[in-house]
Amino acid sequence: MYAIILIKRDTAEKHTRPLPQRAAGESGKGGLPMMRWKELLEKKPHAWVKWGVIAACLCIVIAGFFVIRQRAAALPVEQVENPVFVSREEEPVMQRDDLKNMLVNNIVVWGTVQDCSYLRIRAGDSVWYLTTMRVAVDTVIRGEADAPTIDIVSGECYTGEPVPEEEFPVRPGIADCIPGTEGIFAVSPVQAGAVWDIGGWSTAVREFGDYIYRIRCSLQEDSIVYDDLVLPISEVETAGS
């Protein structure tokens, strides 16, 4: 800031050098009285200082933006080979209406798993366990899927709670999702600009997938089956219509 003020002060001195003397009230080339010219020149340094301050603030904001982006890019992502799957949190017992609401309020597709990846991210005292799946869509049962294959991500976060190194926590329905697995997947689209805060670090969710995993079911005789719950596909397709 000091350098900016100093530069503009030099500029001010340059502009306020003595002008050729004219008689009182005599106009310069622009037609303004000489006293008016002097008033304008005296005010100019203040304007330069103001714009200098604004420019300095903008530089600080831009620099901060790039620092944030670098923090996000520096997240250590570890690929886990041959994970030992565990469910560390007991899932609530799902009733038929719960299953129906889950399916009706999300995108539902029938498809085949093509690829799976298991990622672990450590930041501060937080550890995130991410499962990513690429699923080839055979049939869209409800909603819209905008591609023949969709990338699904599921995340489990633990903060301040140690997880044994050999364990990899996952949501129900994921542990046996291997390439070639067929199933009915309920997913929700990742919103543009959505981010995860991982131990104070921000990262875009779309770096890992375009859809969030909600639940996986099986298909039996035109019905969706989850544990001992059975729901006709037609009931899901026509709900709300």
C-alpha positions as CSV (number, residue, x, y, z in Angstrom):
1,M,0.0,0.0,0.0
2,Y,2.8,2.3,0.8
3,A,4.4,1.8,-2.6
4,I,1.1,2.6,-4.3
5,I,0.7,5.9,-2.5
6,L,4.3,6.8,-3.2
7,I,3.9,6.3,-6.9
8,K,0.7,8.3,-7.1
9,R,2.2,11.1,-5.1
10,D,5.0,11.4,-7.7
11,T,2.3,11.5,-10.4
12,A,0.5,14.2,-8.5
13,E,3.7,16.3,-8.3
14,K,4.2,15.9,-12.0
15,H,0.7,17.2,-12.7
16,T,1.0,20.2,-10.4
17,R,4.2,21.7,-11.9
18,P,3.7,25.5,-12.5
19,L,1.7,26.3,-15.6
20,P,2.4,29.2,-17.9
21,Q,1.2,32.4,-16.2
22,R,-2.0,34.0,-17.6
23,A,-3.9,36.9,-16.5
24,A,-6.5,36.4,-13.8
25,G,-9.6,34.8,-15.2
26,E,-7.9,34.0,-18.6
27,S,-9.0,30.6,-20.0
28,G,-6.7,27.7,-21.1
29,K,-7.3,25.8,-24.3
30,G,-10.2,23.9,-22.8
31,G,-12.1,27.1,-22.1
32,L,-12.0,26.7,-18.2
33,P,-10.6,29.6,-16.0
34,M,-7.1,28.9,-14.7
35,M,-8.4,28.8,-11.1
36,R,-10.7,25.9,-12.1
37,W,-7.9,24.0,-13.7
38,K,-5.9,24.3,-10.5
39,E,-8.8,23.0,-8.4
40,L,-9.1,19.9,-10.6
41,L,-5.4,19.2,-10.5
42,E,-5.4,19.5,-6.7
43,K,-8.2,16.9,-6.4
44,K,-6.6,14.4,-8.8
45,P,-4.1,12.8,-6.3
46,H,-6.9,11.8,-4.0
47,A,-8.7,10.0,-6.8
48,W,-5.5,8.1,-7.7
49,V,-5.0,7.1,-4.1
50,K,-8.6,5.8,-3.9
51,W,-8.2,3.7,-7.0
52,G,-4.9,2.4,-5.8
53,V,-6.5,1.1,-2.6
54,I,-9.3,-0.6,-4.6
55,A,-6.7,-2.3,-6.8
56,A,-4.7,-3.5,-3.8
57,C,-7.8,-5.0,-2.3
58,L,-8.7,-6.8,-5.5
59,C,-5.1,-8.3,-5.6
60,I,-5.6,-9.6,-2.1
61,V,-8.9,-11.3,-3.0
62,I,-7.5,-12.9,-6.2
63,A,-4.5,-14.1,-4.3
64,G,-6.8,-15.7,-1.7
65,F,-8.8,-17.4,-4.4
66,F,-5.7,-19.1,-5.8
67,V,-4.6,-20.2,-2.3
68,I,-8.0,-21.8,-1.6
69,R,-7.8,-23.6,-5.0
70,Q,-4.3,-24.9,-4.1
71,R,-5.5,-26.1,-0.7
72,A,-8.2,-28.1,-2.4
73,A,-5.9,-29.5,-5.1
74,A,-3.4,-30.6,-2.4
75,L,-5.8,-33.1,-0.7
76,P,-4.0,-36.4,-0.2
77,V,-6.1,-39.1,-1.9
78,E,-5.1,-42.7,-1.3
79,Q,-6.4,-45.5,-3.4
80,V,-7.1,-48.6,-1.3
81,E,-6.5,-52.0,-2.8
82,N,-8.5,-55.0,-1.6
83,P,-10.3,-53.2,1.2
84,V,-11.9,-55.0,4.1
85,F,-15.5,-53.6,4.2
86,V,-17.2,-52.9,7.4
87,S,-20.5,-51.2,8.4
88,R,-19.5,-49.2,11.5
89,E,-22.9,-47.6,12.1
90,E,-26.1,-49.5,12.5
91,E,-28.6,-48.5,9.8
92,P,-32.2,-47.8,11.0
93,V,-34.7,-50.5,10.1
94,M,-36.4,-49.5,6.8
95,Q,-40.1,-49.8,6.4
96,R,-42.0,-50.2,3.1
97,D,-43.0,-46.5,3.1
98,D,-39.3,-45.5,3.8
99,L,-38.2,-47.6,0.8
100,K,-40.9,-46.1,-1.5
101,N,-40.0,-42.5,-0.5
102,M,-36.3,-43.2,-1.1
103,L,-37.0,-44.5,-4.6
104,V,-39.7,-42.0,-5.5
105,N,-37.6,-38.9,-4.5
106,N,-34.5,-40.0,-6.4
107,I,-33.4,-41.2,-9.9
108,V,-33.8,-44.9,-10.2
109,V,-32.0,-47.0,-12.8
110,W,-31.4,-50.6,-13.6
111,G,-27.8,-51.2,-14.6
112,T,-24.5,-53.1,-14.3
113,V,-21.4,-52.1,-12.4
114,Q,-18.4,-51.7,-14.8
115,D,-15.7,-50.4,-12.4
116,C,-15.2,-49.6,-8.7
117,S,-12.6,-47.6,-6.8
118,Y,-12.0,-47.2,-3.1
119,L,-10.4,-44.0,-1.9
120,R,-9.3,-42.8,1.5
121,I,-8.7,-39.1,2.2
122,R,-7.0,-37.8,5.4
123,A,-7.2,-34.2,6.5
124,G,-6.7,-32.9,10.0
125,D,-8.5,-35.3,12.4
126,S,-11.0,-36.3,9.6
127,V,-10.9,-39.4,7.4
128,W,-13.2,-39.8,4.4
129,Y,-13.8,-43.2,2.8
130,L,-15.1,-42.8,-0.8
131,T,-16.5,-45.6,-3.0
132,T,-16.8,-44.6,-6.7
133,M,-18.7,-46.8,-9.2
134,R,-19.3,-46.5,-12.9
135,V,-22.6,-48.1,-13.8
136,A,-23.8,-48.9,-17.3
137,V,-27.5,-47.9,-17.4
138,D,-29.8,-50.5,-19.0
139,T,-33.2,-49.0,-18.0
140,V,-34.2,-45.7,-16.4
141,I,-37.1,-46.6,-14.1
142,R,-37.7,-43.1,-12.6
143,G,-36.3,-39.7,-13.3
144,E,-33.6,-38.9,-15.9
145,A,-30.1,-40.2,-16.4
146,D,-28.3,-38.1,-19.1
147,A,-25.7,-40.7,-20.2
148,P,-25.4,-44.4,-21.0
149,T,-23.0,-44.7,-18.1
150,I,-23.2,-42.8,-14.8
151,D,-20.5,-42.2,-12.1
152,I,-21.8,-42.8,-8.6
153,V,-20.0,-41.8,-5.4
154,S,-20.7,-42.8,-1.8
155,G,-18.9,-41.3,1.2
156,E,-18.4,-42.1,4.9
157,C,-16.7,-39.5,7.1
158,Y,-15.2,-40.1,10.6
159,T,-13.9,-37.2,12.6
160,G,-11.9,-37.6,15.8
161,E,-12.7,-41.3,15.8
162,P,-9.9,-43.8,15.0
163,V,-10.7,-46.4,12.3
164,P,-8.5,-49.5,12.1
165,E,-6.1,-49.2,9.2
166,E,-7.4,-52.4,7.6
167,E,-11.1,-51.4,7.7
168,F,-13.0,-49.6,5.0
169,P,-16.5,-48.4,6.1
170,V,-19.2,-48.5,3.5
171,R,-22.9,-48.0,3.1
172,P,-25.2,-51.0,2.9
173,G,-25.4,-52.4,-0.6
174,I,-21.9,-51.4,-1.6
175,A,-19.7,-54.1,-0.1
176,D,-20.7,-56.7,-2.8
177,C,-20.8,-54.2,-5.7
178,I,-18.0,-55.5,-7.9
179,P,-17.7,-55.2,-11.7
180,G,-20.5,-57.3,-13.3
181,T,-22.9,-56.8,-10.4
182,E,-26.4,-55.9,-11.7
183,G,-28.9,-54.0,-9.6
184,I,-31.4,-51.2,-9.1
185,F,-29.6,-48.0,-8.0
186,A,-31.3,-45.0,-6.4
187,V,-29.1,-41.9,-6.9
188,S,-29.3,-38.1,-6.7
189,P,-27.5,-35.7,-9.0
190,V,-24.6,-33.8,-7.6
191,Q,-25.5,-30.1,-7.8
192,A,-23.2,-27.7,-9.7
193,G,-20.7,-26.1,-7.3
194,A,-21.3,-28.7,-4.5
195,V,-18.2,-29.1,-2.2
196,W,-17.2,-31.4,0.6
197,D,-15.4,-29.9,3.6
198,I,-12.9,-32.5,4.6
199,G,-11.0,-31.5,7.8
200,G,-11.1,-27.8,6.7
201,W,-10.2,-28.5,3.1
202,S,-12.7,-28.0,0.3
203,T,-13.0,-30.2,-2.7
204,A,-15.6,-30.4,-5.5
205,V,-17.9,-33.4,-5.2
206,R,-17.9,-33.8,-9.0
207,E,-14.2,-34.7,-8.9
208,F,-15.4,-38.1,-7.7
209,G,-18.8,-38.6,-9.3
210,D,-21.9,-37.0,-10.9
211,Y,-24.4,-38.9,-8.7
212,I,-24.7,-39.6,-5.0
213,Y,-25.4,-43.1,-4.0
214,R,-28.6,-43.6,-2.0
215,I,-29.5,-47.3,-2.0
216,R,-29.1,-50.5,-4.1
217,C,-31.9,-53.0,-4.5
218,S,-32.5,-56.2,-6.5
219,L,-35.0,-57.0,-9.2
220,Q,-37.4,-59.9,-8.8
221,E,-40.4,-60.6,-11.1
222,D,-41.1,-56.9,-11.9
223,S,-40.6,-55.9,-8.3
224,I,-37.9,-54.0,-6.4
225,V,-36.6,-55.9,-3.4
226,Y,-34.6,-54.6,-0.5
227,D,-34.1,-57.1,2.4
228,D,-37.6,-58.4,3.0
229,L,-39.4,-55.4,1.5
230,V,-41.0,-55.8,-1.9
231,L,-42.3,-52.9,-4.1
232,P,-43.8,-53.3,-7.6
233,I,-41.8,-51.3,-10.2
234,S,-45.1,-49.9,-11.5
235,E,-45.7,-48.3,-8.1
236,V,-42.4,-46.4,-8.3
237,E,-42.8,-45.5,-12.0
238,T,-46.3,-43.9,-11.6
239,A,-45.9,-42.4,-8.1
240,G,-46.9,-38.7,-8.2
241,S,-48.2,-38.8,-11.8
